[in-house]
Amino acid sequence: MNTGKLFALESLRIDSEYLSFRVNSKEYRFRLSEISSRLANASEKERNAYSVSPSGYGIHWEMLDEDLSIKSLIQRQ
């Protein structure tokens, strides 16, 4: 069944050092300092205030004015 989503994000976790998520049954983990200085320097409240785009294309942090493309992150590995 086609859900119309580019990526079906199964889970997402973020802490003071890492962003981790699961897509298509595969786990990905990224050090915040390597992918976004805004996230690396953000408070816990700011980091946890995110939304995933309806298309599944990216993750948005409104409080930080930060957007990350899931495809771009996956291509880094």
FENDA-V882529 format. One record per pair of residues at least 4 apart in sequence whose ideal C-beta (glycine too) atoms are under 8 Angstrom apart, sorted by the first residue. I is the first residue (numbers start at 1). J is the second residue. Records with the same first field share a line. If there is no record, write none. Layout:
I = J / J
This chain:
3 = 8
4 = 55
5 = 54 / 55 / 56
6 = 55 / 56 / 57 / 70 / 71
7 = 23 / 24 / 56 / 57 / 70 / 71
8 = 23 / 24 / 56
9 = 21 / 22 / 23 / 52 / 56 / 70
10 = 21 / 22 / 23 / 24 / 25
11 = 20 / 21 / 22
12 = 19 / 20 / 21 / 22 / 50 / 52 / 59
13 = 18 / 19 / 20 / 21
14 = 18 / 19 / 20 / 32 / 39 / 47 / 48 / 50
15 = 47
16 = 32 / 44 / 47
17 = 31 / 32 / 33
18 = 29 / 30 / 31 / 32
19 = 29 / 30 / 32 / 35 / 39 / 68 / 73
20 = 27 / 28 / 29 / 30
21 = 27 / 28 / 70
22 = 26 / 27 / 28
23 = 28 / 70 / 74
28 = 73 / 74 / 77
30 = 34 / 35 / 73 / 76
31 = 35
32 = 36 / 39 / 40
33 = 37 / 40
35 = 39 / 68 / 73 / 76
36 = 40 / 66 / 68
37 = 41
38 = 42 / 61 / 64 / 65 / 66
39 = 47 / 61 / 64 / 66
42 = 46 / 47 / 61 / 63 / 64
43 = 47
44 = 48
45 = 49 / 63
46 = 61 / 63 / 64
47 = 61
49 = 61 / 62 / 63
50 = 59 / 60 / 61
51 = 59 / 60 / 62
52 = 56 / 58 / 59 / 60
53 = 57 / 58 / 59 / 60
56 = 70
57 = 69 / 70 / 71
58 = 67 / 68 / 69 / 70
59 = 67 / 68 / 70
60 = 66 / 67
61 = 65 / 66 / 67
68 = 72 / 73
69 = 73
70 = 74
71 = 75
72 = 76
73 = 77
